[in-house]
Amino acid sequence: DVAIYDLAGRRIAAAAPASGAGVTQSGTVRFTWDGRAGGRMAPPGIYVARVELQTDHEDFTVVRLINLVY
């Protein structure tokens, strides 16, 4: 699961796999976010991307900042 949050902690979007795949097997999967929130362009600023990965052995969570500029 890849979700995008604003700095207030509101989930504004979910990123989709670039390949259109859902659950994937092992390997590299790229996700994209088009900068939209609720169908409209999100305002420029700092956003938080939270990536959650579930495996057979362990679950992982990674959080990164995204700088959105136009």
All heavy atoms as TSV, in Angstrom:
chain	resi	resn	atom	element	x	y	z
A	1	ASP	N	N	0.853	-1.169	0.000
A	1	ASP	CA	C	0.000	0.000	0.000
A	1	ASP	C	C	0.894	1.226	0.000
A	1	ASP	O	O	1.837	1.312	0.765
A	1	ASP	CB	C	-0.897	-0.018	1.235
A	1	ASP	CG	C	-1.849	1.158	1.277
A	1	ASP	OD1	O	-2.446	1.465	0.235
A	1	ASP	OD2	O	-1.995	1.746	2.350
A	2	VAL	N	N	0.601	2.179	-0.865
A	2	VAL	CA	C	1.323	3.440	-0.921
A	2	VAL	C	C	0.289	4.548	-0.806
A	2	VAL	O	O	-0.605	4.654	-1.638
A	2	VAL	CB	C	2.132	3.588	-2.229
A	2	VAL	CG1	C	2.826	4.933	-2.264
A	2	VAL	CG2	C	3.139	2.462	-2.366
A	3	ALA	N	N	0.392	5.358	0.239
A	3	ALA	CA	C	-0.561	6.435	0.466
A	3	ALA	C	C	0.175	7.760	0.598
A	3	ALA	O	O	1.308	7.806	1.069
A	3	ALA	CB	C	-1.380	6.155	1.723
A	4	ILE	N	N	-0.503	8.828	0.195
A	4	ILE	CA	C	0.047	10.174	0.266
A	4	ILE	C	C	-0.771	10.953	1.294
A	4	ILE	O	O	-2.006	10.943	1.258
A	4	ILE	CB	C	-0.030	10.893	-1.102
A	4	ILE	CG1	C	0.540	10.019	-2.223
A	4	ILE	CG2	C	0.646	12.258	-1.023
A	4	ILE	CD1	C	1.989	9.664	-2.083
A	5	TYR	N	N	-0.069	11.649	2.203
A	5	TYR	CA	C	-0.703	12.425	3.268
A	5	TYR	C	C	-0.237	13.871	3.200
A	5	TYR	O	O	0.902	14.144	2.807
A	5	TYR	CB	C	-0.322	11.865	4.642
A	5	TYR	CG	C	-0.785	10.450	4.869
A	5	TYR	CD1	C	-0.010	9.371	4.466
A	5	TYR	CD2	C	-1.997	10.190	5.489
A	5	TYR	CE1	C	-0.431	8.071	4.667
A	5	TYR	CE2	C	-2.429	8.888	5.693
A	5	TYR	CZ	C	-1.643	7.833	5.284
A	5	TYR	OH	O	-2.066	6.542	5.483
A	6	ASP	N	N	-1.122	14.792	3.627
A	6	ASP	CA	C	-0.674	16.169	3.787
A	6	ASP	C	C	-0.023	16.288	5.164
A	6	ASP	O	O	-0.024	15.328	5.949
A	6	ASP	CB	C	-1.813	17.165	3.577
A	6	ASP	CG	C	-2.932	17.070	4.597
A	6	ASP	OD1	O	-2.769	16.400	5.648
A	6	ASP	OD2	O	-3.994	17.673	4.360
A	7	LEU	N	N	0.530	17.451	5.477
A	7	LEU	CA	C	1.249	17.604	6.743
A	7	LEU	C	C	0.327	17.619	7.955
A	7	LEU	O	O	0.789	17.487	9.083
A	7	LEU	CB	C	2.129	18.852	6.710
A	7	LEU	CG	C	3.319	18.762	5.762
A	7	LEU	CD1	C	4.147	20.044	5.822
A	7	LEU	CD2	C	4.193	17.554	6.087
A	8	ALA	N	N	-0.980	17.732	7.738
A	8	ALA	CA	C	-1.946	17.626	8.832
A	8	ALA	C	C	-2.293	16.167	9.131
A	8	ALA	O	O	-3.046	15.883	10.050
A	8	ALA	CB	C	-3.210	18.408	8.495
A	9	GLY	N	N	-1.744	15.239	8.333
A	9	GLY	CA	C	-1.983	13.821	8.555
A	9	GLY	C	C	-3.185	13.263	7.815
A	9	GLY	O	O	-3.549	12.102	8.014
A	10	ARG	N	N	-3.809	14.052	6.949
A	10	ARG	CA	C	-4.962	13.563	6.190
A	10	ARG	C	C	-4.486	12.799	4.964
A	10	ARG	O	O	-3.638	13.284	4.207
A	10	ARG	CB	C	-5.832	14.740	5.746
A	10	ARG	CG	C	-6.475	15.488	6.895
A	10	ARG	CD	C	-7.299	16.642	6.369
A	10	ARG	NE	N	-6.414	17.622	5.763
A	10	ARG	CZ	C	-6.252	18.871	6.187
A	10	ARG	NH1	N	-6.947	19.301	7.212
A	10	ARG	NH2	N	-5.421	19.697	5.576
A	11	ARG	N	N	-5.060	11.621	4.758
A	11	ARG	CA	C	-4.742	10.842	3.561
A	11	ARG	C	C	-5.427	11.518	2.378
A	11	ARG	O	O	-6.654	11.638	2.345
A	11	ARG	CB	C	-5.227	9.400	3.725
A	11	ARG	CG	C	-4.877	8.520	2.553
A	11	ARG	CD	C	-5.328	7.104	2.815
A	11	ARG	NE	N	-5.157	6.308	1.624
A	11	ARG	CZ	C	-4.776	5.047	1.629
A	11	ARG	NH1	N	-4.550	4.427	2.769
A	11	ARG	NH2	N	-4.645	4.384	0.516
A	12	ILE	N	N	-4.637	11.964	1.410
A	12	ILE	CA	C	-5.217	12.695	0.287
A	12	ILE	C	C	-5.216	11.891	-1.000
A	12	ILE	O	O	-5.932	12.224	-1.936
A	12	ILE	CB	C	-4.508	14.044	0.066
A	12	ILE	CG1	C	-3.048	13.826	-0.291
A	12	ILE	CG2	C	-4.658	14.945	1.275
A	12	ILE	CD1	C	-2.401	15.039	-0.913
A	13	ALA	N	N	-4.405	10.852	-1.072
A	13	ALA	CA	C	-4.331	10.066	-2.309
A	13	ALA	C	C	-3.676	8.720	-2.026
A	13	ALA	O	O	-3.005	8.532	-1.014
A	13	ALA	CB	C	-3.528	10.809	-3.370
A	14	ALA	N	N	-3.889	7.808	-2.948
A	14	ALA	CA	C	-3.194	6.528	-2.938
A	14	ALA	C	C	-2.458	6.410	-4.259
A	14	ALA	O	O	-3.022	6.706	-5.311
A	14	ALA	CB	C	-4.178	5.376	-2.771
A	15	ALA	N	N	-1.207	6.051	-4.198
A	15	ALA	CA	C	-0.430	5.886	-5.423
A	15	ALA	C	C	-0.732	4.513	-6.005
A	15	ALA	O	O	-0.942	3.548	-5.280
A	15	ALA	CB	C	1.058	6.031	-5.141
A	16	ALA	N	N	-0.755	4.434	-7.319
A	16	ALA	CA	C	-1.049	3.184	-8.005
A	16	ALA	C	C	0.223	2.621	-8.618
A	16	ALA	O	O	1.093	3.377	-9.040
A	16	ALA	CB	C	-2.085	3.410	-9.093
A	17	PRO	N	N	0.315	1.278	-8.690
A	17	PRO	CA	C	1.480	0.706	-9.370
A	17	PRO	C	C	1.538	1.194	-10.804
A	17	PRO	O	O	0.521	1.269	-11.486
A	17	PRO	CB	C	1.230	-0.796	-9.319
A	17	PRO	CG	C	0.248	-0.997	-8.211
A	17	PRO	CD	C	-0.584	0.253	-8.171
A	18	ALA	N	N	2.719	1.581	-11.260
A	18	ALA	CA	C	2.896	2.100	-12.619
A	18	ALA	C	C	2.472	1.082	-13.663
A	18	ALA	O	O	1.984	1.429	-14.714
A	18	ALA	CB	C	4.343	2.533	-12.830
A	19	SER	N	N	2.623	-0.190	-13.356
A	19	SER	CA	C	2.278	-1.236	-14.316
A	19	SER	C	C	0.796	-1.576	-14.299
A	19	SER	O	O	0.328	-2.345	-15.116
A	19	SER	CB	C	3.082	-2.504	-14.001
A	19	SER	OG	O	2.700	-2.997	-12.720
A	20	GLY	N	N	0.054	-1.008	-13.336
A	20	GLY	CA	C	-1.366	-1.319	-13.214
A	20	GLY	C	C	-1.614	-2.616	-12.461
A	20	GLY	O	O	-2.734	-3.051	-12.313
A	21	ALA	N	N	-0.556	-3.229	-11.956
A	21	ALA	CA	C	-0.689	-4.500	-11.242
A	21	ALA	C	C	-1.237	-4.266	-9.845
A	21	ALA	O	O	-1.056	-3.212	-9.261
A	21	ALA	CB	C	0.676	-5.183	-11.156
A	22	GLY	N	N	-1.883	-5.251	-9.311
A	22	GLY	CA	C	-2.364	-5.202	-7.938
A	22	GLY	C	C	-1.317	-5.837	-7.038
A	22	GLY	O	O	-0.214	-5.341	-6.909
A	23	VAL	N	N	-1.653	-6.964	-6.449
A	23	VAL	CA	C	-0.699	-7.701	-5.632
A	23	VAL	C	C	0.358	-8.273	-6.557
A	23	VAL	O	O	0.037	-8.847	-7.596
A	23	VAL	CB	C	-1.401	-8.827	-4.850
A	23	VAL	CG1	C	-0.403	-9.667	-4.091
A	23	VAL	CG2	C	-2.436	-8.236	-3.909
A	24	THR	N	N	1.602	-8.091	-6.212
A	24	THR	CA	C	2.679	-8.537	-7.088
A	24	THR	C	C	3.536	-9.580	-6.409
A	24	THR	O	O	3.525	-9.735	-5.200
A	24	THR	CB	C	3.579	-7.361	-7.498
A	24	THR	OG1	O	4.169	-6.816	-6.319
A	24	THR	CG2	C	2.779	-6.293	-8.217
A	25	GLN	N	N	4.280	-10.270	-7.211
A	25	GLN	CA	C	5.255	-11.222	-6.715
A	25	GLN	C	C	6.537	-10.462	-6.410
A	25	GLN	O	O	6.540	-9.243	-6.396
A	25	GLN	CB	C	5.484	-12.318	-7.767
A	25	GLN	CG	C	4.233	-13.090	-8.125
A	25	GLN	CD	C	3.655	-13.842	-6.924
A	25	GLN	OE1	O	4.377	-14.413	-6.131
A	25	GLN	NE2	N	2.343	-13.812	-6.790
A	26	SER	N	N	7.625	-11.169	-6.216
A	26	SER	CA	C	8.884	-10.510	-5.906
A	26	SER	C	C	9.369	-9.686	-7.090
A	26	SER	O	O	8.971	-9.901	-8.227
A	26	SER	CB	C	9.936	-11.555	-5.532
A	26	SER	OG	O	10.169	-12.409	-6.626
A	27	GLY	N	N	10.208	-8.712	-6.790
A	27	GLY	CA	C	10.764	-7.877	-7.837
A	27	GLY	C	C	10.480	-6.415	-7.591
A	27	GLY	O	O	9.905	-6.032	-6.583
A	28	THR	N	N	10.874	-5.598	-8.517
A	28	THR	CA	C	10.711	-4.159	-8.401
A	28	THR	C	C	9.336	-3.733	-8.897
A	28	THR	O	O	8.898	-4.164	-9.960
A	28	THR	CB	C	11.787	-3.439	-9.235
A	28	THR	OG1	O	13.073	-3.832	-8.747
A	28	THR	CG2	C	11.647	-1.936	-9.136
A	29	VAL	N	N	8.682	-2.898	-8.134
A	29	VAL	CA	C	7.397	-2.327	-8.524
A	29	VAL	C	C	7.514	-0.820	-8.361
A	29	VAL	O	O	7.927	-0.334	-7.322
A	29	VAL	CB	C	6.244	-2.858	-7.645
A	29	VAL	CG1	C	4.930	-2.203	-8.038
A	29	VAL	CG2	C	6.151	-4.357	-7.730
A	30	ARG	N	N	7.171	-0.069	-9.379
A	30	ARG	CA	C	7.224	1.389	-9.331
A	30	ARG	C	C	5.813	1.934	-9.141
A	30	ARG	O	O	4.868	1.439	-9.746
A	30	ARG	CB	C	7.819	1.945	-10.608
A	30	ARG	CG	C	9.259	1.547	-10.786
A	30	ARG	CD	C	9.849	2.222	-12.022
A	30	ARG	NE	N	11.160	1.706	-12.296
A	30	ARG	CZ	C	12.279	2.193	-11.784
A	30	ARG	NH1	N	12.227	3.212	-10.962
A	30	ARG	NH2	N	13.445	1.668	-12.090
A	31	PHE	N	N	5.712	2.946	-8.284
A	31	PHE	CA	C	4.432	3.585	-8.030
A	31	PHE	C	C	4.494	5.025	-8.506
A	31	PHE	O	O	5.549	5.652	-8.467
A	31	PHE	CB	C	4.108	3.562	-6.533
A	31	PHE	CG	C	3.688	2.215	-6.040
A	31	PHE	CD1	C	4.622	1.255	-5.717
A	31	PHE	CD2	C	2.349	1.900	-5.901
A	31	PHE	CE1	C	4.237	0.011	-5.261
A	31	PHE	CE2	C	1.953	0.662	-5.446
A	31	PHE	CZ	C	2.899	-0.286	-5.126
A	32	THR	N	N	3.355	5.536	-8.956
A	32	THR	CA	C	3.291	6.927	-9.401
A	32	THR	C	C	2.144	7.644	-8.696
A	32	THR	O	O	1.145	7.029	-8.326
A	32	THR	CB	C	3.078	7.022	-10.919
A	32	THR	OG1	O	1.847	6.372	-11.259
A	32	THR	CG2	C	4.209	6.375	-11.681
A	33	TRP	N	N	2.326	8.939	-8.521
A	33	TRP	CA	C	1.269	9.814	-8.028
A	33	TRP	C	C	1.253	11.018	-8.944
A	33	TRP	O	O	2.287	11.655	-9.163
A	33	TRP	CB	C	1.542	10.224	-6.577
A	33	TRP	CG	C	0.557	11.222	-6.035
A	33	TRP	CD1	C	-0.797	11.170	-6.129
A	33	TRP	CD2	C	0.870	12.412	-5.310
A	33	TRP	NE1	N	-1.361	12.263	-5.510
A	33	TRP	CE2	C	-0.351	13.042	-4.988
A	33	TRP	CE3	C	2.049	13.009	-4.901
A	33	TRP	CZ2	C	-0.419	14.228	-4.283
A	33	TRP	CZ3	C	1.978	14.193	-4.197
A	33	TRP	CH2	C	0.752	14.788	-3.885
A	34	ASP	N	N	0.110	11.354	-9.484
A	34	ASP	CA	C	0.012	12.437	-10.456
A	34	ASP	C	C	-0.150	13.817	-9.831
A	34	ASP	O	O	-0.392	14.800	-10.520
A	34	ASP	CB	C	-1.121	12.171	-11.448
A	34	ASP	CG	C	-2.485	12.109	-10.786
A	34	ASP	OD1	O	-2.586	12.330	-9.553
A	34	ASP	OD2	O	-3.464	11.836	-11.502
A	35	GLY	N	N	-0.007	13.910	-8.509
A	35	GLY	CA	C	-0.112	15.199	-7.837
A	35	GLY	C	C	-1.537	15.640	-7.579
A	35	GLY	O	O	-1.788	16.767	-7.188
A	36	ARG	N	N	-2.483	14.718	-7.775
A	36	ARG	CA	C	-3.892	15.061	-7.578
A	36	ARG	C	C	-4.390	14.543	-6.228
A	36	ARG	O	O	-3.943	13.513	-5.747
A	36	ARG	CB	C	-4.755	14.476	-8.685
A	36	ARG	CG	C	-4.447	15.093	-10.030
A	36	ARG	CD	C	-5.394	14.566	-11.098
A	36	ARG	NE	N	-5.062	15.133	-12.379
A	36	ARG	CZ	C	-5.539	16.300	-12.820
A	36	ARG	NH1	N	-6.370	16.999	-12.085
A	36	ARG	NH2	N	-5.177	16.763	-14.000
A	37	ALA	N	N	-5.332	15.306	-5.665
A	37	ALA	CA	C	-6.003	14.920	-4.420
A	37	ALA	C	C	-7.489	15.151	-4.634
A	37	ALA	O	O	-7.900	16.283	-4.895
A	37	ALA	CB	C	-5.489	15.749	-3.255
A	38	GLY	N	N	-8.267	14.108	-4.594
A	38	GLY	CA	C	-9.708	14.247	-4.828
A	38	GLY	C	C	-10.039	14.726	-6.224
A	38	GLY	O	O	-11.003	15.454	-6.416
A	39	GLY	N	N	-9.222	14.350	-7.207
A	39	GLY	CA	C	-9.472	14.723	-8.591
A	39	GLY	C	C	-8.932	16.089	-8.986
A	39	GLY	O	O	-8.989	16.466	-10.146
A	40	ARG	N	N	-8.432	16.856	-8.041
A	40	ARG	CA	C	-7.888	18.187	-8.327
A	40	ARG	C	C	-6.395	18.207	-8.011
A	40	ARG	O	O	-5.925	17.442	-7.182
A	40	ARG	CB	C	-8.602	19.234	-7.481
A	40	ARG	CG	C	-10.107	19.251	-7.744
A	40	ARG	CD	C	-10.788	20.223	-6.874
A	40	ARG	NE	N	-10.337	21.569	-7.260
A	40	ARG	CZ	C	-10.872	22.673	-6.807
A	40	ARG	NH1	N	-11.856	22.620	-5.942
A	40	ARG	NH2	N	-10.425	23.844	-7.195
A	41	MET	N	N	-5.678	19.110	-8.664
A	41	MET	CA	C	-4.248	19.231	-8.400
A	41	MET	C	C	-4.040	19.671	-6.949
A	41	MET	O	O	-4.673	20.623	-6.492
A	41	MET	CB	C	-3.599	20.238	-9.344
A	41	MET	CG	C	-3.635	19.812	-10.804
A	41	MET	SD	S	-2.808	18.243	-11.125
A	41	MET	CE	C	-1.120	18.708	-10.891
A	42	ALA	N	N	-3.177	18.957	-6.245
A	42	ALA	CA	C	-2.851	19.326	-4.871
A	42	ALA	C	C	-2.000	20.593	-4.888
A	42	ALA	O	O	-1.223	20.805	-5.820
A	42	ALA	CB	C	-2.094	18.190	-4.190
A	43	PRO	N	N	-2.145	21.443	-3.887
A	43	PRO	CA	C	-1.322	22.653	-3.859
A	43	PRO	C	C	0.158	22.304	-3.695
A	43	PRO	O	O	0.491	21.290	-3.090
A	43	PRO	CB	C	-1.820	23.414	-2.632
A	43	PRO	CG	C	-2.957	22.658	-2.069
A	43	PRO	CD	C	-3.072	21.364	-2.785
A	44	PRO	N	N	1.036	23.129	-4.242
A	44	PRO	CA	C	2.464	22.890	-4.035
A	44	PRO	C	C	2.778	22.862	-2.543
A	44	PRO	O	O	2.157	23.569	-1.758
A	44	PRO	CB	C	3.134	24.096	-4.701
A	44	PRO	CG	C	2.127	24.609	-5.672
A	44	PRO	CD	C	0.790	24.313	-5.056
A	45	GLY	N	N	3.719	22.027	-2.174
A	45	GLY	CA	C	4.100	21.934	-0.772
A	45	GLY	C	C	4.776	20.616	-0.478
A	45	GLY	O	O	5.207	19.896	-1.372
A	46	ILE	N	N	4.822	20.304	0.798
A	46	ILE	CA	C	5.469	19.073	1.263
A	46	ILE	C	C	4.383	18.070	1.628
A	46	ILE	O	O	3.422	18.405	2.329
A	46	ILE	CB	C	6.379	19.349	2.468
A	46	ILE	CG1	C	7.473	20.346	2.080
A	46	ILE	CG2	C	6.991	18.051	2.990
A	46	ILE	CD1	C	8.305	20.833	3.244
A	47	TYR	N	N	4.558	16.846	1.153
A	47	TYR	CA	C	3.628	15.757	1.437
A	47	TYR	C	C	4.411	14.565	1.966
A	47	TYR	O	O	5.631	14.500	1.835
A	47	TYR	CB	C	2.844	15.382	0.172
A	47	TYR	CG	C	1.939	16.506	-0.266
A	47	TYR	CD1	C	2.401	17.513	-1.100
A	47	TYR	CD2	C	0.633	16.576	0.193
A	47	TYR	CE1	C	1.584	18.564	-1.473
A	47	TYR	CE2	C	-0.191	17.623	-0.176
A	47	TYR	CZ	C	0.287	18.611	-1.009
A	47	TYR	OH	O	-0.523	19.651	-1.366
A	48	VAL	N	N	3.694	13.635	2.556
A	48	VAL	CA	C	4.313	12.449	3.136
A	48	VAL	C	C	3.832	11.226	2.372
A	48	VAL	O	O	2.624	11.044	2.188
A	48	VAL	CB	C	3.946	12.309	4.636
A	48	VAL	CG1	C	4.531	11.044	5.229
A	48	VAL	CG2	C	4.403	13.542	5.414
A	49	ALA	N	N	4.763	10.406	1.923
A	49	ALA	CA	C	4.430	9.133	1.281
A	49	ALA	C	C	4.718	8.023	2.284
A	49	ALA	O	O	5.807	7.953	2.855
A	49	ALA	CB	C	5.260	8.923	0.024
A	50	ARG	N	N	3.735	7.186	2.512
A	50	ARG	CA	C	3.892	6.057	3.436
A	50	ARG	C	C	3.731	4.777	2.629
A	50	ARG	O	O	2.700	4.555	1.990
A	50	ARG	CB	C	2.846	6.123	4.539
A	50	ARG	CG	C	2.953	4.980	5.521
A	50	ARG	CD	C	1.855	5.087	6.573
A	50	ARG	NE	N	1.856	3.917	7.402
A	50	ARG	CZ	C	2.126	3.927	8.694
A	50	ARG	NH1	N	2.388	5.063	9.296
A	50	ARG	NH2	N	2.101	2.806	9.382
A	51	VAL	N	N	4.760	3.951	2.648
A	51	VAL	CA	C	4.770	2.688	1.920
A	51	VAL	C	C	4.709	1.555	2.935
A	51	VAL	O	O	5.545	1.488	3.837
A	51	VAL	CB	C	6.046	2.561	1.053
A	51	VAL	CG1	C	6.058	1.246	0.308
A	51	VAL	CG2	C	6.177	3.742	0.115
A	52	GLU	N	N	3.714	0.696	2.786
A	52	GLU	CA	C	3.588	-0.473	3.650
A	52	GLU	C	C	3.725	-1.721	2.798
A	52	GLU	O	O	3.039	-1.863	1.788
A	52	GLU	CB	C	2.248	-0.464	4.372
A	52	GLU	CG	C	2.102	0.699	5.328
A	52	GLU	CD	C	0.778	0.697	6.062
A	52	GLU	OE1	O	0.089	-0.349	6.080
A	52	GLU	OE2	O	0.431	1.748	6.616
A	53	LEU	N	N	4.609	-2.590	3.193
A	53	LEU	CA	C	4.892	-3.814	2.454
A	53	LEU	C	C	4.710	-5.011	3.369
A	53	LEU	O	O	5.286	-5.052	4.458
A	53	LEU	CB	C	6.331	-3.784	1.923
A	53	LEU	CG	C	6.826	-5.041	1.225
A	53	LEU	CD1	C	6.061	-5.256	-0.076
A	53	LEU	CD2	C	8.308	-4.940	0.966
A	54	GLN	N	N	3.902	-5.957	2.930
A	54	GLN	CA	C	3.686	-7.181	3.697
A	54	GLN	C	C	4.369	-8.334	2.990
A	54	GLN	O	O	4.164	-8.529	1.791
A	54	GLN	CB	C	2.200	-7.467	3.842
A	54	GLN	CG	C	1.459	-6.396	4.598
A	54	GLN	CD	C	-0.039	-6.644	4.618
A	54	GLN	OE1	O	-0.560	-7.452	3.855
A	54	GLN	NE2	N	-0.723	-5.937	5.478
A	55	THR	N	N	5.190	-9.065	3.733
A	55	THR	CA	C	5.854	-10.235	3.175
A	55	THR	C	C	5.458	-11.455	3.984
A	55	THR	O	O	4.783	-11.345	5.010
A	55	THR	CB	C	7.388	-10.073	3.203
A	55	THR	OG1	O	7.841	-10.147	4.558
A	55	THR	CG2	C	7.814	-8.754	2.590
A	56	ASP	N	N	5.903	-12.607	3.546
A	56	ASP	CA	C	5.616	-13.835	4.280
A	56	ASP	C	C	6.305	-13.860	5.638
A	56	ASP	O	O	5.853	-14.530	6.550
A	56	ASP	CB	C	6.073	-15.054	3.476
A	56	ASP	CG	C	5.233	-15.258	2.229
A	56	ASP	OD1	O	4.089	-14.762	2.191
A	56	ASP	OD2	O	5.732	-15.893	1.277
A	57	HIS	N	N	7.409	-13.124	5.775
A	57	HIS	CA	C	8.209	-13.186	6.993
A	57	HIS	C	C	8.087	-11.966	7.887
A	57	HIS	O	O	8.266	-12.070	9.091
A	57	HIS	CB	C	9.688	-13.389	6.634
A	57	HIS	CG	C	9.922	-14.629	5.843
A	57	HIS	ND1	N	9.857	-15.883	6.391
A	57	HIS	CD2	C	10.174	-14.813	4.535
A	57	HIS	CE1	C	10.078	-16.785	5.455
A	57	HIS	NE2	N	10.277	-16.158	4.309
A	58	GLU	N	N	7.817	-10.802	7.307
A	58	GLU	CA	C	7.828	-9.577	8.090
A	58	GLU	C	C	7.079	-8.476	7.337
A	58	GLU	O	O	6.968	-8.509	6.127
A	58	GLU	CB	C	9.288	-9.157	8.308
A	58	GLU	CG	C	9.497	-8.077	9.326
A	58	GLU	CD	C	10.976	-7.827	9.595
A	58	GLU	OE1	O	11.841	-8.568	9.101
A	58	GLU	OE2	O	11.256	-6.868	10.314
A	59	ASP	N	N	6.572	-7.503	8.081
A	59	ASP	CA	C	5.943	-6.334	7.481
A	59	ASP	C	C	6.885	-5.143	7.615
A	59	ASP	O	O	7.581	-5.009	8.623
A	59	ASP	CB	C	4.617	-6.008	8.175
A	59	ASP	CG	C	3.578	-7.102	7.967
A	59	ASP	OD1	O	3.768	-7.945	7.080
A	59	ASP	OD2	O	2.578	-7.092	8.696
A	60	PHE	N	N	6.908	-4.281	6.603
A	60	PHE	CA	C	7.787	-3.120	6.590
A	60	PHE	C	C	6.954	-1.867	6.347
A	60	PHE	O	O	5.996	-1.891	5.584
A	60	PHE	CB	C	8.822	-3.223	5.460
A	60	PHE	CG	C	9.744	-4.397	5.585
A	60	PHE	CD1	C	9.438	-5.598	4.961
A	60	PHE	CD2	C	10.911	-4.306	6.322
A	60	PHE	CE1	C	10.282	-6.690	5.056
A	60	PHE	CE2	C	11.762	-5.390	6.431
A	60	PHE	CZ	C	11.450	-6.580	5.802
A	61	THR	N	N	7.370	-0.763	6.948
A	61	THR	CA	C	6.772	0.539	6.689
A	61	THR	C	C	7.896	1.542	6.498
A	61	THR	O	O	8.820	1.601	7.301
A	61	THR	CB	C	5.866	0.990	7.847
A	61	THR	OG1	O	4.834	0.033	8.035
A	61	THR	CG2	C	5.247	2.347	7.569
A	62	VAL	N	N	7.798	2.319	5.416
A	62	VAL	CA	C	8.778	3.363	5.117
A	62	VAL	C	C	8.010	4.660	4.888
A	62	VAL	O	O	6.995	4.669	4.205
A	62	VAL	CB	C	9.604	3.011	3.861
A	62	VAL	CG1	C	10.559	4.125	3.510
A	62	VAL	CG2	C	10.343	1.700	4.056
A	63	VAL	N	N	8.526	5.743	5.446
A	63	VAL	CA	C	7.896	7.058	5.291
A	63	VAL	C	C	8.926	8.002	4.670
A	63	VAL	O	O	10.070	8.073	5.123
A	63	VAL	CB	C	7.407	7.606	6.644
A	63	VAL	CG1	C	6.832	8.997	6.490
A	63	VAL	CG2	C	6.393	6.660	7.266
A	64	ARG	N	N	8.518	8.726	3.618
A	64	ARG	CA	C	9.397	9.663	2.936
A	64	ARG	C	C	8.646	10.960	2.643
A	64	ARG	O	O	7.424	10.946	2.461
A	64	ARG	CB	C	9.907	9.096	1.598
A	64	ARG	CG	C	10.785	7.871	1.750
A	64	ARG	CD	C	12.152	8.262	2.299
A	64	ARG	NE	N	13.066	7.148	2.289
A	64	ARG	CZ	C	13.322	6.366	3.324
A	64	ARG	NH1	N	12.698	6.567	4.461
A	64	ARG	NH2	N	14.180	5.383	3.247
A	65	LEU	N	N	9.382	12.055	2.551
A	65	LEU	CA	C	8.778	13.338	2.199
A	65	LEU	C	C	8.808	13.531	0.692
A	65	LEU	O	O	9.754	13.105	0.011
A	65	LEU	CB	C	9.545	14.484	2.866
A	65	LEU	CG	C	9.478	14.532	4.376
A	65	LEU	CD1	C	10.291	15.707	4.894
A	65	LEU	CD2	C	8.044	14.623	4.869
A	66	ILE	N	N	7.759	14.179	0.180
A	66	ILE	CA	C	7.673	14.521	-1.240
A	66	ILE	C	C	7.521	16.036	-1.322
A	66	ILE	O	O	6.661	16.618	-0.657
A	66	ILE	CB	C	6.450	13.863	-1.902
A	66	ILE	CG1	C	6.555	12.356	-1.860
A	66	ILE	CG2	C	6.276	14.370	-3.329
A	66	ILE	CD1	C	5.311	11.652	-2.348
A	67	ASN	N	N	8.338	16.672	-2.117
A	67	ASN	CA	C	8.211	18.104	-2.392
A	67	ASN	C	C	7.477	18.248	-3.719
A	67	ASN	O	O	7.991	17.870	-4.773
A	67	ASN	CB	C	9.583	18.763	-2.494
A	67	ASN	CG	C	10.291	18.751	-1.164
A	67	ASN	OD1	O	9.748	19.230	-0.170
A	67	ASN	ND2	N	11.491	18.186	-1.126
A	68	LEU	N	N	6.277	18.793	-3.668
A	68	LEU	CA	C	5.460	18.957	-4.866
A	68	LEU	C	C	5.563	20.402	-5.350
A	68	LEU	O	O	5.235	21.334	-4.620
A	68	LEU	CB	C	3.999	18.615	-4.558
A	68	LEU	CG	C	3.026	18.660	-5.716
A	68	LEU	CD1	C	3.400	17.622	-6.782
A	68	LEU	CD2	C	1.618	18.425	-5.226
A	69	VAL	N	N	6.081	20.565	-6.565
A	69	VAL	CA	C	6.233	21.897	-7.157
A	69	VAL	C	C	5.688	21.874	-8.579
A	69	VAL	O	O	5.664	20.835	-9.226
A	69	VAL	CB	C	7.718	22.365	-7.177
A	69	VAL	CG1	C	8.235	22.527	-5.774
A	69	VAL	CG2	C	8.568	21.408	-7.952
A	70	TYR	N	N	5.271	23.022	-9.063
A	70	TYR	CA	C	4.772	23.146	-10.428
A	70	TYR	C	C	5.566	24.197	-11.151
A	70	TYR	O	O	6.035	25.139	-10.626
A	70	TYR	CB	C	3.282	23.525	-10.462
A	70	TYR	CG	C	2.416	22.478	-9.832
A	70	TYR	CD1	C	1.798	22.722	-8.620
A	70	TYR	CD2	C	2.219	21.260	-10.450
A	70	TYR	CE1	C	0.983	21.769	-8.037
A	70	TYR	CE2	C	1.417	20.288	-9.864
A	70	TYR	CZ	C	0.802	20.560	-8.653
A	70	TYR	OH	O	0.007	19.608	-8.096
